[in-house]
Amino acid sequence: MAVSRVIEYVHIDRLRLDPHNPRLGRDKRREGLDEERLLAEMSKWNIDELVDSFAESGGFWTQDALIVIEDHREPGAFIVIEGNRRLAALKLIYRCLHKGVSAPRWLQERLNTYHPAEDDPIFNELPILQAEAREDVAAYLGFRHVT
């Protein structure tokens, strides 16, 4: 099984941002950022459009499943190899609405009208496809991000 053909659904708490994401740049990847610092870094990216999309559509389309690998440091957790911007947007929404974390100004404006409940499927039923290793999806990622 290089990449599973079966979509699974997991809670947002089981998903981790990728500290080796090429969009972070070489220097940030070398720092080995933890989840908090990764989220802070990714919140600077252009993810406001994703929050707007989630608010309009109610979540992910199944065909936009996140591609993950097992996080060997934490049983039952996954590192997202493809879909980090989407995951970062959802994590920001979730943390601000349900974990008491203050929202960045651009997000606070959106949260005035968009309030998914903690048990909303957008947080509880995230579609994933599991790969055995990062290398199994390298060609796909190169194609997807170049085109």
C-alpha positions in Angstrom: 0.0 0.0 0.0 1.9 3.1 -1.2 -1.2 5.2 -0.8 -4.5 3.9 0.5 -7.4 3.8 -1.8 -9.8 4.0 1.1 -10.8 7.3 2.6 -10.9 7.4 6.4 -12.4 10.1 8.5 -10.6 11.5 11.6 -11.0 14.2 14.2 -8.8 17.3 13.8 -7.0 16.5 17.0 -5.4 13.5 15.4 -3.8 15.6 12.6 -0.4 17.3 12.8 1.0 20.0 10.5 4.1 19.0 8.5 7.3 20.5 9.8 9.0 19.5 6.5 6.4 21.3 4.3 8.4 22.9 1.4 6.3 26.1 1.7 7.9 26.8 5.0 11.3 27.4 3.3 14.6 25.8 4.1 15.4 27.8 7.2 12.1 27.1 8.9 12.3 23.4 8.0 15.7 23.3 9.6 14.4 24.8 12.8 12.1 21.8 13.4 9.1 23.9 14.4 6.6 22.4 16.9 2.9 22.4 16.2 2.4 25.8 17.8 5.1 27.5 15.9 4.0 25.9 12.7 0.5 27.1 13.1 1.8 30.6 13.9 3.9 30.6 10.8 1.1 29.2 8.6 -1.4 31.7 9.9 0.7 34.3 8.0 0.0 32.5 4.7 -2.9 33.4 2.5 -5.4 31.1 4.3 -8.3 33.5 4.8 -9.8 32.4 1.5 -9.9 28.8 2.9 -11.8 30.0 5.9 -14.3 31.8 3.6 -14.6 28.6 1.5 -15.3 26.5 4.6 -17.9 29.0 5.8 -19.7 28.9 2.4 -19.4 25.1 1.7 -19.6 23.7 5.2 -16.3 21.9 5.0 -14.2 19.7 2.8 -15.3 17.9 -0.4 -14.4 14.3 0.1 -12.3 14.4 -3.1 -10.0 16.9 -1.3 -8.9 14.4 1.3 -5.8 15.2 3.2 -2.8 13.0 2.4 -1.2 11.8 5.6 1.5 9.6 7.0 1.5 8.0 10.4 3.2 10.1 13.1 5.5 7.5 14.8 6.0 9.8 17.7 2.4 9.7 18.7 0.2 6.6 18.2 -3.0 7.3 16.4 -1.8 10.7 15.0 -1.0 11.6 11.5 1.2 14.2 9.8 -0.5 15.9 6.9 1.8 15.8 3.8 -0.8 17.4 1.4 -3.3 19.9 2.7 -1.4 21.8 5.3 -3.0 25.2 4.4 -6.5 23.7 4.8 -5.6 22.0 8.0 -4.0 25.2 9.4 -7.1 27.2 8.6 -9.3 24.6 10.3 -7.0 24.4 13.3 -7.1 28.2 13.7 -10.9 28.2 13.6 -11.2 25.3 16.0 -8.7 26.7 18.5 -10.3 30.1 18.5 -13.9 28.9 18.8 -13.4 25.9 21.1 -10.0 26.1 22.9 -10.0 29.8 24.0 -7.1 30.9 21.8 -7.4 34.4 20.6 -7.9 34.8 16.9 -5.8 36.8 14.5 -7.6 40.0 13.4 -8.3 38.7 9.9 -9.9 35.6 11.4 -11.9 37.3 14.2 -13.8 39.2 11.6 -14.9 36.0 9.9 -15.7 34.3 13.2 -18.3 37.0 13.9 -20.5 35.2 11.4 -19.1 31.7 11.1 -19.4 29.5 14.2 -19.1 25.7 13.6 -19.9 23.8 16.7 -17.2 21.7 18.4 -18.9 18.5 17.2 -19.4 19.8 13.7 -18.3 17.3 11.0 -15.8 19.9 9.7 -13.7 19.1 12.8 -14.8 15.5 13.4 -14.9 14.0 10.0 -11.8 15.2 8.1 -11.2 12.9 5.1 -7.7 11.4 4.8 -5.8 9.1 2.6 -2.9 7.4 4.3 0.4 6.9 2.6 3.1 4.6 3.9 5.9 7.1 3.5 6.4 10.7 2.3 8.3 9.4 -0.7 5.1 7.6 -1.9 3.5 10.9 -2.8 6.5 13.0 -3.8 5.7 12.8 -7.6 2.1 13.7 -7.0 3.0 16.7 -4.8 5.5 18.0 -7.3 2.9 17.8 -10.1 0.1 19.3 -7.9 2.2 22.3 -6.8 3.8 23.0 -10.1 0.6 22.9 -12.1 
